[in-house]
Amino acid sequence: DEKTNKDISIINVTEDNVTLMDSFWASIQKKYSVIGKRDAQYFIWRYIKMPRRDYLIYAAVEKGAPVGYIVGRKCEVAGMQCGMIVDFLISPRREVAGELLLKKIVNYFRCEKIGLLGCLMQPEIEEALILKKKMVI
């Protein structure tokens, strides 16, 4: 049963609260037949303590439990400032959470005056369908 956006809060994931991702990973690890581990240790290694890149990590939380996350970063491509969504995953059938995460990261990129946004993912997965639906602006 999908919740409304009033039931879901969007938070920054930091080293202080990254352990939330352990419970999310435990609940999501079988969503796709092929998926890399996405627990707190992975987030610390891949995004939080990455010395050459700064990542922005948001989680959608409902009743204290994460139901999705999105990771983005600013980069330069051909001399242009770009925003990249580098990871995006939600619990099954949690479209509202996915939409709120996308809205949050797109608003961040807009505030940073970034006009080009990119994301690479398999076109048939749930997150890609939400991305296609919400990014027609």
Secondary structure, DSSP 8 states (H G I E B T S, - for coil): ----GGG-EEEE--TTTTTHHHHHHHHHTTSSSS----SHHHHIIIIIS-TT---EEEEEEETTEEEEEEEEEEEEETTEEEEEEEEEEE-TT-HHHHHHHHHHHHHHHHHTT--EEEE---TTSHHHHHHHHH---
